[in-house]
């Protein structure tokens, strides 16, 4: 087991990465649970892992209640959030009840937002079961739900007390979901870690083959990168750089997810296509060479991820991107690459160049 720490003073917490942690990690961290917890999962993950987690918690004296929700991005809504509140109230859960998110990014975001808001805040633990959640969404405290006009537009920062990333859960992950997680892994190399990007180029075949050692290293390196960024800019308040850099490709990608209907494109798929738009725009600004663009495209292609977005229409892209959380005073701030391994936030790209980059990267 590897242990990383998110350093946030009194809100610091450990990230556990390793095999067999669903069964073995709770003895050490039982003090974080209290006497009662509510496990929130979905119809895909619960049949695989819910009973194991409940049994492990019972061994350390933590009673549990469980809520199983429908699976999919289309259910990341206010209506589903109300189901969590209804369950917590029906079970008479109080402020000492720990909410445990057992599932992927949708479950983590929903359960985290419920934890942030139920009785004005209750303890929260993340148990991510997808690669994307293990390397990104479970770490850093962003929670929320989607709105028909924009992804993740309603939410709160609420840090977990613990993240348990059991790499064994990736054995049951569908191939498409594995690829979607790799989009966020590749992101870390592109924005701030060129040696990691080079490692990914050398080891992508191992990752696609689910080599356990390669996956564990990729998860650990990704979480270490995110931990450093979050510790420096927890609430994404830095005007330049900071936590916003983690959103490379996300402004374009969220437009794809919203425009296509939540769930039709997986988040990682939209991020991959969106990242290629950001890379293309960076090339048009003179920051990247053609070879750099091809290098990024090849890596996404090897991960079986889309390198072109759907033809929503450039006006539709720009309208949806206008709802992005990085828009300040009407100015769209994009995360772009000055070079491979070095990202910046940039608000001065001409609309014509943004349009051209979108058009160049649409299927």
C-alpha positions, 0 to 999 in steps of 0.5 A: 500500500502506498500512502499520499497526503493532501496537505490542507492543515487541519483538513489534511487527509491520506490517500491509500493506493493498493491491492485488497484495501476494501478489506484491509484498510479500515482497521487503521482508519476506523477512528475516522468512521464513527459508529455509523456510516451511510454507503452510497453506491450504484447498481453496477458497483454495489453487487460487486463490492457493497457486501465486502465493504459492509463486512469490513466495516462491521469488523471495526464496529461501524454500523452501516446503512446503504443506498444504491442509486441508478448508474450513469452521468444522466443521474447526476442531478438534483433529483438523485441528490434528493434521494440521498437526503431522503435516505439519510433522513429516513434512517435518522442519520445525524451529524456524526454519520459518515457518508462513504462514496463507493463507486466512480466519479458520479457517485463521489460527486453526488455523495460528496455534495450530500455530505457537504450540505446535509445538516450543514456538513457531515464526515465523508470518505471516498472509495473510488472504483474507477480509474478516473475517480482514483486519479482525479475526481475522488481527490481534492474535494470538488463535489456537485451535480450537473445542470441542463445548461452546464456540467458541475455548475452546482456544488461545493468544496468538501474534502474527504477524510480519507480516500481508499483506492483499491486497485483490484476494483479495476479488474472489473472495470469495462475497457471503455471506462479504463480508457476514460480514466487514462485521459485524466492520467495523460492530462497530468503529464501534459500540464506539469510532469513531462517525465511522467508523459514520457513514461506514459509513452513508454508504458501505455501498452502495459496500462491498456493490458491492465498491468498491475504494477504500471497501473499502481504507479500511474495512479500514485504519480497522478495523485501526487501531482494533484495533491501538490496542486490542490494543496497550493490552491484548494478553492481554485482562487488563483487568477493565474495557474493554480488549480484551474490548470487541472482543467486542461481540455475540460472547457471544451470537453464539458461542452461536448458532454452537455451538448451531446446529453450527459452520459452519451460521451464518458467524461474522459472521452470528452476530455480527450477530444477537448484536450486536442482542441486545447492543444490545437489552439496552443499550436495556433498561438505559436506555443506548440510545434506540429510534432507536439500536437501529433505526440499528444494525438498519438498517446490518446489514440493508443489509449483508445480515446477520441481525438476529435469532438462531435460536430455540434456547431462552433456557435453551440460550442462557444455558447456552452463554453460561456457557462464555464466556471473559469469565465470571469467578467465575461472573459473565457479563460482557457487552459492551454500549453506553453509547451508539453509539461507546462500549462497556463491559463489564458484569456486573450485567445482571439475568438477566430482562433478558438473557432478554428481550433474547434473546427480542426478537431471535430469529426 
